């Protein structure tokens, strides 16, 4: 499971923009990171941060070499 921290910026007259600012595999670390971004946010009216839980469909595995 991956936790992604998104930054949403609000604009007048056009659609909002979304940027990935950080990510982690640890849920508790993601919560701490989110709180940090919210604390340092100086544009509270215009910018919001949120967590998105992402579960990738595909898992990549390294193939083992076989010596025949």
Residue, then its C-alpha position, 0 to 999 in steps of 0.5 A: x500500500x502506498x500513501x500519496x500526499x497531494x497538494x490541491x491548488x484552487x484557482x478562479x475561472x479554471x480547474x484546480x491543479x493537483x501535485x504529488x508532493x510526497x509519498x510513503x509506504x507507512x501510514x503513520x509517517x504519511x499522517x505526520x507528513x500531512x500534518x507538517x505540510x498543513x502546518x507550513x502552508x501559508x496559503x490556507x485559502x488557496x492550497x489544501x493538502x490531502x492523503x490518497x491511499x493507493x494500492x497498485x494493481x500490478x506488483x513487479x517481481x524480479x525474476x530469479x535466474x536459473x542455471x541449467 
